[in-house]
Amino acid sequence: MSLIHRYKSNGFNIVLDINSGCIHLVDEVTYEVLPYLEEGLGTEAIAEKLENKYNREDIETSVRECNKLKEDGMLFTKDVYENVIEEFSNNRQTVVKALCLHIAHDCNLACRYCFAEEGEYHGRRALMSYEVGKKLLIPDRELRFQEKPGSRFLWRRAADDWQVVKDLVKYGREQEKLHNKKFRFTLTTNGVLLNDEVMEFCNKEMGNVVLSVDGRKEVHDYMRPFRKGAGSYDLIMPKFQKFAESRNQDKYYVRGTFTHHNLDFSKDVLHLADLGFKQISVEPVVAADTEEYAIREEDIPQIMEEYDTLAKEMIKREKEGKGFNFFHFMIDLTGGPCVYKRLSGCGSGTEYLAVTPWGDFYPCHQFVGEEQYLMGNVDEGITKPEIQKEFGGCNVYTKKDCKDCFARFYCSGGCAANAFHFQGDIKGNYEIGCELQRKRVECAIMIKAALACD
C-alpha cells in the first residue's frame, strides 16, 4: 500500500501524502526520487538509478529534502487510526444529526434518470401530514437528536405540500426555544412551483437551498421534462436566477446531473456560471448500464478530459475575478483529511435517516423502498438496530476496494447506496464512481496549487 500519490496535471508535479493530507509541488528530480525512497533505497542506490538523467548533486539534495519532510511528519506518514477502527465502531454512540423528510412522494416532472420513480420511491404516491412531521421535530425523543446546534432537515419536492412545510418549520422553531437547540432547515426544489412567497420564506428559514437544473436548455429539457413531454428550463431558470441573487449568491446550489448524452458537461457547468450562478454542482448520473443514459466505462476518458478542461477554466476565471464554486472541486487542505469521516463513513443509517410521508425510516433517501433496509417508524423509533450497526461499521477500513485508493479519506468510502445497488453490499464500491472521484480530487488539488502559485 503506497503512502503517497504522484501525478502530473496542468504543468505541475503533485505529490499527495495520503495519510497526513500534505500536498507537495516538486521538480522532476524529486518526482522520480520519491518512489525509490518509498521502496527504502538509500541515496547511493537512488543516484545509481537516476544518474543518467539527472545531476548527482540534485539527486542528493532531493533525497535530503524528502527525508527532512519525512522527519517532520509531512511525507510517507503512517495511518495511526487504522488500528482503532474496531474499538471506535464498537463504542460509537449513534446520534441522528440530520433527517431527510419526504414531504411529497409525488412530482410534477418526469426526469428520465430519477431514482425515485417520479416521486413514488418504489411504492405509492403520498404526502406527509403535519402530524407525522411533528413527531420528528421533538429533539428529546428516542431517535436521540444531537444535543448541540446543527441538526438539519432536508425537504424534498416540498412545494407540493408547502403549507405542511411552513407549519413544521414554525413548530420546529418553537421546539428550539423549549429545548435550547437549533435546527438547520434546507430545501430541494425543481422550481416548477417556486414563487416569490416561497423564496421569501426560504430566505428567512432555510440554511441552504438546492435548485435542480442540468445546465444547457437542450440538455435540461431532454432529461427533466414535464410528464407530457414539454421542457421545464424556460419556466424555472428565471426563477432560479432571481432566487440565487436574493440569497446574495450564497447558501444555495444549482445542482445538475450529467449523463451519457452530455459527456461534454463542462459546457453545462460553464453555462450555469455564465448565467451568474456562483454555487454549482453537476454530478454524474448513477444508473445501471442497461439504461441508455448511463455512464459507461468507455465514457470515462472523455469525462476525465472534461474535468481537466473545467479545472483550467475555473483557474482562469478566478484570476479574472469571475470565479465560482464547483462542489466536487471544493477541498480543504488546511487541516488534512477529516479523521472522524474516515472512521464513520457518510453517516447514512447512523447520523442521517430518510423518512417517508407515512413515517417509515430508511438509512438515506436512496434506500427508500428497499424493504430490507426499513429501520423503523416515527411511532416506534428504530426497531431494527442491527441495520444501524451494519451501517455503523461501513467505512474506508471495512471496504476492501478502498484499501489502496489514494482518495479514500476524501470520499470516506463513497456512497453506501451506490455500493448496494451495484454490488449488493453496502461495503462494496461503485467503480465508475470511484474512478471519477479520484479524478475530481486530483483536479481539486491542482486548482489549489495553481492559485497558490499565482
Secondary structure, DSSP 8 states (H G I E B T S, - for coil): --SEEEEEETTEEEEEETTT--EEE--HHHHHHHHHHHHT--HHHHHHHHTTTS-HHHHHHHHHHHHHHHHTTSSS---SSGGGHHHHHHH----B-EEEE--EE--SB--TT-TTTTTTTTS--EE--HHHHHHHT-TTSTT-B-SSS-EEEEEESGGGGHHHHHHHHHHHHHHHHHHT--EEEEEEE-STT--HHHHHHHHHHEEEEEEE--SSHHHHHHHSBBTTS-B-HHHHHHHHHHHHHHTTT-SEEEEEEE-GGGS-THHHHHHHHHTT-SEEEEEE----TTSTT---GGGHHHHHHHHHHHHHHHHHHHHTT---EEGGG----SS-S-HHHHHHTT-BTTTEEEE-TT-EEESSTTTTT-GGG--EETTTEES-HHHHHHHHT-STTT-GGGTT-TTHHHHTT--HHHHHHHHSSTTS--HHHHHHHHHHHHHHHHHHHHHHT-
